[in-house]
Amino acid sequence: MRMISRLLRSPFLILLPFWLFISFFKFGGNIQYTLLSPLGDRMFDTWMVGLLIGLASMIQLFLDVPAGMLLDRFGYIRMLRIGVLTFILACLALVIIPGPMGFMATLFIGSFGWLFFGPGINAYLLSSAPKEGADNFMATRDVFDATGVFLSAIMIPFLVLAPPQKIGFTSAALLLVALLFLFASPKDKVSVHEEKKTPHHHFYIRRHAFRNLFRSLDRLNPASWLLIGHGLSASIFYSTIWFVLPLMMIDPSKQIFGISLGIFDLAIVAIGSILGKITLHTKKRTAVTAGLFIFAIMAAFLGSQTGWIFLVIGFIATSGDELSNISLWSWLSRLDKDHASDGAVSGTISLFQDFGWMIGPMAAGFLYEAFGPETTISLASIPIFAIFIISLFISSTEKNNHPHPHPRRLRGR
């Protein structure tokens, strides 16, 4: 009985509804996002579809930092609920509004649906994870996230030629399930607006928010800045993949399996927890550099592969990405002593991720028509190589082992 009681009080089990929320949100949200390129290709030129998807991501680019501050101000769970409700509305636009207007509505309203998801989850878990278990928390986050994307990848071949109404209804139904799990999730463990107010807190926010944001990033250096670079490069790569592969699936001359989109997240589901344990016993900088190297090399070769070889290369590429990603988030958690700006820092990281999700489709639309899908995928590996080189320089700097102490008075928002 004592063992059962201890299991029921486990932080991982307590957060089970939240883990399931992550999976179902990505299940429904990724179906909607992945099918934007083939759906738009029925109505517009390919370059125009890429441009529109990139412009939708630009909305998030401008709103990510304010979104992070809203998360800190009003609570992570509350703002996540608003995001899910907005996304459900975006998916229902495909059901209610026919033709190009429905496509435009689901595309741009959906941008607001994604807005709080990344920074909200990261801030919620950063504030909930014990210092000694941050690696496992972040690995668990990625496993449930990847499970949702993998399930959506299984559905994509059955929906890639479906009418917009069917796509919209399927996505909305899955997001509704995600919302129910979110309502069952534990409340925020750290609530800045309730626990850390000062007499002039709101004035201080308005006047000093961005100054303190950059102080927070510098205080969490180098993990924070490497996470920004990693998020940018990975987002460019994956947004290119998610733009190009659905178009290749409907092209009978391309030998791309329906499961190809799912292989990237299958890698995380299969070995994410193992990688989390590896990072516990590996120097963070070493794991980051090794992961980025594997990710960059495999991404460069991926474009020239098809069939089963594509699946193998994709699996290895994402394994390297996940190794560096888990290590960076764990490193950030260890540097983050007081969790005074989790939402704002996570929002800034998401800003650069959204910048990548803007650049990727825009570039992919033009490159697809100019050079074809294979070259487009290979060129998307260049930013990963750039971040890998930067990580080598950072790893060779010994002073990064000892972050400078910061005065407590600089911690306000």
BELWO-V607256 format. One record per residue. N is the residue number from 0. SS is DSSP state (helix for helix, strand for strand, loop for the rest). Layout:
((N:SS) (N:SS))
//
This chain:
((0:loop) (1:helix) (2:helix) (3:helix) (4:helix) (5:helix) (6:helix) (7:helix) (8:loop) (9:loop) (10:helix) (11:helix) (12:helix) (13:helix) (14:loop) (15:helix) (16:helix) (17:helix) (18:helix) (19:helix) (20:helix) (21:helix) (22:helix) (23:helix) (24:helix) (25:helix) (26:helix) (27:helix) (28:helix) (29:helix) (30:helix) (31:helix) (32:helix) (33:helix) (34:loop) (35:helix) (36:helix) (37:helix) (38:helix) (39:helix) (40:helix) (41:loop) (42:loop) (43:loop) (44:loop) (45:helix) (46:helix) (47:helix) (48:helix) (49:helix) (50:helix) (51:helix) (52:helix) (53:helix) (54:helix) (55:helix) (56:helix) (57:helix) (58:helix) (59:helix) (60:helix) (61:helix) (62:helix) (63:helix) (64:helix) (65:helix) (66:helix) (67:helix) (68:helix) (69:helix) (70:helix) (71:helix) (72:helix) (73:helix) (74:loop) (75:helix) (76:helix) (77:helix) (78:helix) (79:helix) (80:helix) (81:helix) (82:helix) (83:helix) (84:helix) (85:helix) (86:helix) (87:helix) (88:helix) (89:helix) (90:helix) (91:helix) (92:helix) (93:helix) (94:helix) (95:helix) (96:loop) (97:loop) (98:helix) (99:helix) (100:helix) (101:helix) (102:helix) (103:helix) (104:helix) (105:helix) (106:helix) (107:helix) (108:helix) (109:helix) (110:helix) (111:helix) (112:helix) (113:helix) (114:loop) (115:loop) (116:helix) (117:helix) (118:helix) (119:helix) (120:helix) (121:helix) (122:helix) (123:helix) (124:helix) (125:helix) (126:helix) (127:helix) (128:loop) (129:loop) (130:helix) (131:helix) (132:helix) (133:helix) (134:helix) (135:helix) (136:helix) (137:helix) (138:helix) (139:helix) (140:helix) (141:helix) (142:helix) (143:helix) (144:helix) (145:helix) (146:helix) (147:helix) (148:helix) (149:helix) (150:helix) (151:helix) (152:helix) (153:helix) (154:helix) (155:helix) (156:helix) (157:helix) (158:helix) (159:loop) (160:loop) (161:loop) (162:loop) (163:helix) (164:helix) (165:helix) (166:helix) (167:helix) (168:helix) (169:helix) (170:helix) (171:helix) (172:helix) (173:helix) (174:helix) (175:helix) (176:helix) (177:helix) (178:helix) (179:helix) (180:helix) (181:helix) (182:helix) (183:loop) (184:loop) (185:loop) (186:loop) (187:loop) (188:loop) (189:loop) (190:loop) (191:helix) (192:helix) (193:helix) (194:helix) (195:loop) (196:loop) (197:loop) (198:loop) (199:loop) (200:helix) (201:helix) (202:helix) (203:helix) (204:helix) (205:helix) (206:helix) (207:helix) (208:helix) (209:helix) (210:helix) (211:helix) (212:helix) (213:helix) (214:helix) (215:helix) (216:helix) (217:helix) (218:helix) (219:loop) (220:loop) (221:loop) (222:helix) (223:helix) (224:helix) (225:helix) (226:helix) (227:helix) (228:helix) (229:helix) (230:helix) (231:helix) (232:helix) (233:helix) (234:helix) (235:helix) (236:helix) (237:helix) (238:helix) (239:helix) (240:helix) (241:helix) (242:helix) (243:helix) (244:helix) (245:helix) (246:helix) (247:helix) (248:helix) (249:loop) (250:loop) (251:loop) (252:loop) (253:loop) (254:loop) (255:loop) (256:loop) (257:helix) (258:helix) (259:helix) (260:helix) (261:helix) (262:helix) (263:helix) (264:helix) (265:helix) (266:helix) (267:helix) (268:helix) (269:helix) (270:helix) (271:helix) (272:helix) (273:helix) (274:helix) (275:helix) (276:helix) (277:helix) (278:helix) (279:helix) (280:loop) (281:loop) (282:loop) (283:helix) (284:helix) (285:helix) (286:helix) (287:helix) (288:helix) (289:helix) (290:helix) (291:helix) (292:helix) (293:helix) (294:helix) (295:helix) (296:helix) (297:helix) (298:helix) (299:helix) (300:helix) (301:helix) (302:loop) (303:loop) (304:loop) (305:loop) (306:helix) (307:helix) (308:helix) (309:helix) (310:helix) (311:helix) (312:helix) (313:helix) (314:helix) (315:helix) (316:helix) (317:helix) (318:helix) (319:helix) (320:helix) (321:helix) (322:helix) (323:helix) (324:helix) (325:helix) (326:helix) (327:helix) (328:helix) (329:helix) (330:helix) (331:helix) (332:helix) (333:helix) (334:helix) (335:loop) (336:loop) (337:loop) (338:loop) (339:loop) (340:loop) (341:helix) (342:helix) (343:helix) (344:helix) (345:helix) (346:helix) (347:helix) (348:helix) (349:helix) (350:helix) (351:helix) (352:helix) (353:helix) (354:helix) (355:helix) (356:helix) (357:helix) (358:helix) (359:helix) (360:helix) (361:helix) (362:helix) (363:helix) (364:helix) (365:helix) (366:helix) (367:helix) (368:helix) (369:helix) (370:helix) (371:loop) (372:helix) (373:helix) (374:helix) (375:helix) (376:helix) (377:helix) (378:helix) (379:loop) (380:loop) (381:helix) (382:helix) (383:helix) (384:helix) (385:helix) (386:helix) (387:helix) (388:helix) (389:helix) (390:helix) (391:helix) (392:helix) (393:helix) (394:helix) (395:loop) (396:loop) (397:helix) (398:helix) (399:helix) (400:helix) (401:loop) (402:loop) (403:loop) (404:loop) (405:loop) (406:loop) (407:helix) (408:helix) (409:helix) (410:helix) (411:loop) (412:loop))
//
